[in-house]
Amino acid sequence: MRVTFRAATIAAALAAAISAPPTARALDPVTLDGTWFGGWDAGQGTQLILVGGAVIGFFWGGDYHFDGLAAVEANEADAIAFVWSGGEALLREHQDCGLVLIVREPGRPETAVVLARE
């Protein structure tokens, strides 16, 4: 059986793609636009409002936080990071459940909340 150069090249490219380690991909700001919520069942009610990849509204700990709400550079390509006057958070896409928000506040343990589109 004769294998053409093109078939061999395609087979090699597919094999390389399958065996390559997964790479982080940037979150698409447009597809994230909207309101996301979660954590209510665990007593950590959270609401996040995103527009163009920017967090414009954040409900956490029983209150909306607008003071000092600002985007910061995330150390990871597949995350959106922001701060507010009471802490910082990192938003990541999760393949099984939508988005995961990791919240860090001084003097408290790190908290992860699964968010779904409202």
URPETA-V996360 format. One record per residue. RES is the residue in one small letter. PSI is psi in radians with two decimals (NA if undefined). OMEGA is omega in radians with two decimals (none if undefined). BURIAL is 1 if it has 9 or more other ideal C-beta (glycine too) atoms within 8 Angstrom, else 0. Layout:
res | psi | omega | burial
RES | PSI | OMEGA | BURIAL
RES | PSI | OMEGA | BURIAL
This chain:
res | psi | omega | burial
m | 2.28 | -3.10 | 0
r | 2.25 | 3.11 | 0
v | 2.20 | -3.13 | 0
t | 2.82 | 3.13 | 0
f | -0.74 | -3.11 | 0
r | -0.79 | 3.13 | 0
a | -0.72 | 3.12 | 0
a | -0.68 | 3.13 | 1
t | -0.77 | 3.12 | 0
i | -0.76 | 3.13 | 0
a | -0.73 | 3.13 | 0
a | -0.70 | 3.14 | 0
a | -0.74 | 3.10 | 0
l | -0.74 | 3.13 | 0
a | -0.72 | 3.13 | 0
a | -0.71 | -3.13 | 0
a | -0.69 | -3.12 | 0
i | -0.66 | -3.08 | 0
s | -0.22 | -3.12 | 0
a | 2.54 | 3.09 | 0
p | 2.61 | 3.14 | 0
p | 2.53 | 3.11 | 0
t | 2.67 | 3.11 | 0
a | 2.49 | 3.08 | 0
r | 2.56 | -3.10 | 0
a | 2.55 | 3.04 | 0
l | 2.42 | 3.12 | 1
d | 1.93 | -3.07 | 0
p | -0.61 | -3.10 | 1
v | -0.74 | -3.12 | 0
t | -0.26 | 3.13 | 0
l | -0.22 | -3.11 | 1
d | 2.33 | 3.09 | 0
g | -2.90 | -3.12 | 0
t | 2.31 | 3.13 | 1
w | 2.56 | -3.12 | 1
f | 2.83 | 3.08 | 1
g | 3.11 | 3.07 | 1
g | -0.03 | -3.09 | 1
w | -0.62 | -3.13 | 1
d | -0.35 | -3.12 | 0
a | 0.23 | 3.13 | 0
g | 0.35 | 3.13 | 0
q | 0.87 | -3.08 | 0
g | 2.21 | -3.06 | 1
t | 2.41 | 3.00 | 1
q | 2.38 | -3.11 | 1
l | 2.25 | 3.12 | 1
i | 2.13 | -3.09 | 1
l | 2.40 | 3.03 | 1
v | 2.08 | 3.11 | 0
g | 0.53 | -3.14 | 0
g | 0.02 | 3.13 | 1
a | 2.43 | 3.08 | 0
v | 2.04 | -3.14 | 1
i | -0.16 | 3.09 | 0
g | 2.43 | -3.09 | 1
f | 2.05 | 3.07 | 1
f | 2.18 | -3.10 | 1
w | 2.46 | 3.08 | 1
g | 0.54 | 3.08 | 0
g | 0.17 | -3.09 | 0
d | 2.69 | 3.00 | 0
y | 2.44 | -3.12 | 0
h | 1.94 | 3.08 | 1
f | -0.41 | -3.12 | 0
d | 2.09 | 3.09 | 0
g | 0.18 | 3.14 | 0
l | 2.04 | -3.09 | 1
a | 2.59 | 3.06 | 0
a | 2.56 | 3.02 | 0
v | 2.81 | -3.13 | 0
e | 2.22 | 3.11 | 0
a | 2.54 | 3.09 | 1
n | -0.08 | -3.08 | 0
e | 2.44 | -3.12 | 0
a | -0.43 | -3.06 | 0
d | 0.57 | -3.09 | 1
a | 2.74 | 2.99 | 1
i | 2.24 | -3.13 | 1
a | 2.52 | 3.06 | 1
f | 2.83 | 3.12 | 1
v | 2.82 | 2.97 | 1
w | 3.08 | -3.03 | 1
s | -0.32 | -3.09 | 0
g | 0.06 | -3.13 | 0
g | -2.74 | -3.12 | 1
e | 2.78 | -3.12 | 1
a | 2.71 | 3.13 | 1
l | 2.22 | -3.12 | 1
l | 2.22 | -3.13 | 1
r | 2.60 | 3.02 | 1
e | 2.46 | 3.11 | 0
h | 2.21 | -3.04 | 1
q | -0.44 | -3.08 | 0
d | -0.41 | -2.96 | 0
c | 0.40 | 3.11 | 0
g | -1.95 | -3.13 | 1
l | 2.67 | 3.04 | 1
v | 2.24 | 3.09 | 1
l | 2.18 | 3.10 | 1
i | 2.05 | -3.05 | 1
v | 2.32 | 3.08 | 1
r | 2.15 | 3.10 | 1
e | 2.48 | -3.14 | 0
p | 2.33 | 3.09 | 0
g | 0.11 | 3.14 | 0
r | 2.68 | 3.10 | 0
p | 2.65 | 3.08 | 0
e | 2.42 | -3.09 | 0
t | 2.35 | 3.07 | 0
a | 2.32 | 3.14 | 0
v | 2.26 | 3.08 | 1
v | 2.28 | -3.12 | 1
l | 2.49 | 3.07 | 1
a | 2.68 | 3.12 | 1
r | 2.38 | -3.14 | 0
e | NA | none | 0
